[in-house]
Amino acid sequence: MTTSTRPSALDQRLFRASVVSSTRLTPNMQRVTVRGEELRAFPWRGYDHWFRLFFRCAHQDSFREPDIAADTWWKPYLAMPDEVRPYCANYTVADFRADAGELDIDVVVHRGADGETEGTVAIWACAVEPGEEMALLDQGLMYDAPADASSVLLVADESGLPAVAGILRSLPADMSVRVVQEVPAEADRRDLPGPAGTRIDWVCRTDPHEIPGTAALAALCADGTVDATGYAFVVGEQKLATEARRHLHRSGMPKDRITFSGFWKSARR
Ligand SMILES: Cc1cc2nc3c(=O)[nH]c(=O)nc-3n(C[C@H](O)[C@H](O)[C@H](O)COP(=O)(O)OP(=O)(O)OC[C@H]3O[C@@H](n4cnc5c(N)ncnc54)[C@H](O)[C@@H]3O)c2cc1C
């Protein structure tokens, strides 16, 4: 099981890389692969290892790295003029190959009311060309199960699918695991290698206008069984994260056995 979760401020450094490819993994997920000499040293720890992704905005001529020398790197970052300040967003390591210095990023391709791709990262991921420069800032793990956890429950919408996949691959082979994983469409389901006997409840949205996370929350709440001595990791749209935590706590799971994070917030509330 994991212990410390975040890199210390002293570890903080940018890993520069450039895009190798961008391909559609499933109908609503784009995989961007990046490569760089510096990435060979990226201290990947499996699980839900996440990072800040920096890249050039559409109106900028070139990629300018932020200065992350100080703990409070976001202050000089936010002070950068709009013409040069790179875009910054949070993403999970979908896969990592140290020998090649390669890292995969799985980006949800979400759409607006009339079906167009929306979101700066999704638009970037779908259009980016090989050679495009970018950088990563390591943020460590959020997954933080207590050593005595008798089981693991993972609940996520599609933005948490890379984290769920990474956690499943990292868990001990004998861990008892249940997953409630929402995806926009049946075809977004994928093989999720993990401990033998892992129970995976895929929840596919039937209404494309439904806010992501709603169906996963309903599926979780419909199943009354909660292992109070287990550990839960709940991520995705903000309401899924907060309401699932509330449900689990009310059902007997102590708060310190639940990691929850609103990965994004729907503007439709
Ligand atoms: C630790 C962490 C790890 C994450 N890992 C991943 C990851 O591996 N893959 C991934 O795809 N996302 C991941 N996310 C979520 C991602 O950071 C957000 O979805 C982010 O808002 C995308 O940035 P954007 O600039 O494209 O969209 P924004 O400019 O933030 O949002 C634009 C519009 O899109 C909507 N929106 C944003 N995200 C989604 C979504 N997923 N579905 C539907 N509508 C959305 C917003 O509500 C808003 O209306 C992670 C978040 C965190 C905190």
The ligand as an SDF file (V2000), in Angstrom:
LIG
                    3D

 53 58  0  0  0  0  0  0  0  0999 V2000
   -5.9340   14.9190  -10.3180 C   0  0  0  0  0  0  0  0  0  0  0  0
   -6.7280   15.0170  -11.6040 C   0  0  0  0  0  0  0  0  0  0  0  0
   -6.5070   14.1070  -12.6200 C   0  0  0  0  0  0  0  0  0  0  0  0
   -7.2490   14.1610  -13.8120 C   0  0  0  0  0  0  0  0  0  0  0  0
   -6.9970   13.2430  -14.8130 N   0  0  0  0  0  0  0  0  0  0  0  0
   -7.7040   13.3200  -15.9630 C   0  0  0  0  0  0  0  0  0  0  0  0
   -7.4180   12.4090  -17.0370 C   0  0  0  0  0  0  0  0  0  0  0  0
   -6.5110   11.5790  -16.9730 O   0  0  0  0  0  0  0  0  0  0  0  0
   -8.1840   12.4980  -18.1670 N   0  0  0  0  0  0  0  0  0  0  0  0
   -9.1870   13.4450  -18.2930 C   0  0  0  0  0  0  0  0  0  0  0  0
   -9.8300   13.5060  -19.3500 O   0  0  0  0  0  0  0  0  0  0  0  0
   -9.4570   14.3220  -17.2950 N   0  0  0  0  0  0  0  0  0  0  0  0
   -8.7310   14.2900  -16.1570 C   0  0  0  0  0  0  0  0  0  0  0  0
   -8.9760   15.1870  -15.1600 N   0  0  0  0  0  0  0  0  0  0  0  0
  -10.0440   16.1780  -15.3640 C   0  0  0  0  0  0  0  0  0  0  0  0
   -9.5700   17.3940  -16.1900 C   0  0  0  0  0  0  0  0  0  0  0  0
   -8.5330   18.0670  -15.5050 O   0  0  0  0  0  0  0  0  0  0  0  0
  -10.7940   18.3310  -16.3770 C   0  0  0  0  0  0  0  0  0  0  0  0
  -11.7710   17.6790  -17.1540 O   0  0  0  0  0  0  0  0  0  0  0  0
  -10.4300   19.6750  -16.9640 C   0  0  0  0  0  0  0  0  0  0  0  0
  -11.5070   20.5470  -16.7090 O   0  0  0  0  0  0  0  0  0  0  0  0
  -10.2080   19.6430  -18.4570 C   0  0  0  0  0  0  0  0  0  0  0  0
   -9.7410   20.9070  -18.8220 O   0  0  0  0  0  0  0  0  0  0  0  0
  -10.2630   21.7310  -20.0790 P   0  0  0  0  0  0  0  0  0  0  0  0
   -9.4480   22.9580  -20.1110 O   0  0  0  0  0  0  0  0  0  0  0  0
  -10.2710   20.8650  -21.2990 O   0  0  0  0  0  0  0  0  0  0  0  0
  -11.7660   22.0570  -19.7840 O   0  0  0  0  0  0  0  0  0  0  0  0
  -12.3160   23.3110  -18.9910 P   0  0  0  0  0  0  0  0  0  0  0  0
  -11.9210   24.5850  -19.6650 O   0  0  0  0  0  0  0  0  0  0  0  0
  -11.9270   23.1510  -17.5540 O   0  0  0  0  0  0  0  0  0  0  0  0
  -13.8760   23.1250  -19.1370 O   0  0  0  0  0  0  0  0  0  0  0  0
  -14.5940   23.5380  -20.3210 C   0  0  0  0  0  0  0  0  0  0  0  0
  -15.9950   23.0180  -20.2190 C   0  0  0  0  0  0  0  0  0  0  0  0
  -15.9330   21.6000  -20.3090 O   0  0  0  0  0  0  0  0  0  0  0  0
  -16.5640   20.9990  -19.1890 C   0  0  0  0  0  0  0  0  0  0  0  0
  -15.8010   19.7840  -18.8610 N   0  0  0  0  0  0  0  0  0  0  0  0
  -14.5370   19.7120  -18.3640 C   0  0  0  0  0  0  0  0  0  0  0  0
  -14.1740   18.4290  -18.2260 N   0  0  0  0  0  0  0  0  0  0  0  0
  -15.2210   17.6720  -18.6520 C   0  0  0  0  0  0  0  0  0  0  0  0
  -15.4490   16.2710  -18.7620 C   0  0  0  0  0  0  0  0  0  0  0  0
  -14.5170   15.3540  -18.4020 N   0  0  0  0  0  0  0  0  0  0  0  0
  -16.6420   15.8550  -19.2430 N   0  0  0  0  0  0  0  0  0  0  0  0
  -17.6010   16.7430  -19.6150 C   0  0  0  0  0  0  0  0  0  0  0  0
  -17.4370   18.0920  -19.5250 N   0  0  0  0  0  0  0  0  0  0  0  0
  -16.2640   18.5340  -19.0570 C   0  0  0  0  0  0  0  0  0  0  0  0
  -16.5330   22.0490  -18.1000 C   0  0  0  0  0  0  0  0  0  0  0  0
  -17.6090   21.9010  -17.2080 O   0  0  0  0  0  0  0  0  0  0  0  0
  -16.6840   23.3390  -18.8790 C   0  0  0  0  0  0  0  0  0  0  0  0
  -18.0250   23.6070  -19.1610 O   0  0  0  0  0  0  0  0  0  0  0  0
   -8.2440   15.1650  -13.9670 C   0  0  0  0  0  0  0  0  0  0  0  0
   -8.4550   16.1040  -12.9340 C   0  0  0  0  0  0  0  0  0  0  0  0
   -7.7080   16.0230  -11.7750 C   0  0  0  0  0  0  0  0  0  0  0  0
   -7.9530   17.0360  -10.6660 C   0  0  0  0  0  0  0  0  0  0  0  0
  1  2  1  0
  2  3  1  0
  2 52  2  0
  3  4  2  0
  4  5  1  0
  4 50  1  0
  5  6  2  0
  6  7  1  0
  6 13  1  0
  7  8  2  0
  7  9  1  0
  9 10  1  0
 10 11  2  0
 10 12  1  0
 12 13  2  0
 13 14  1  0
 14 15  1  0
 14 50  1  0
 15 16  1  0
 16 17  1  0
 16 18  1  0
 18 19  1  0
 18 20  1  0
 20 21  1  0
 20 22  1  0
 22 23  1  0
 23 24  1  0
 24 25  2  0
 24 26  1  0
 24 27  1  0
 27 28  1  0
 28 29  2  0
 28 30  1  0
 28 31  1  0
 31 32  1  0
 32 33  1  0
 33 34  1  0
 33 48  1  0
 34 35  1  0
 35 36  1  0
 35 46  1  0
 36 37  1  0
 36 45  1  0
 37 38  2  0
 38 39  1  0
 39 40  1  0
 39 45  2  0
 40 41  1  0
 40 42  2  0
 42 43  1  0
 43 44  2  0
 44 45  1  0
 46 47  1  0
 46 48  1  0
 48 49  1  0
 50 51  2  0
 51 52  1  0
 52 53  1  0
M  END
$$$$
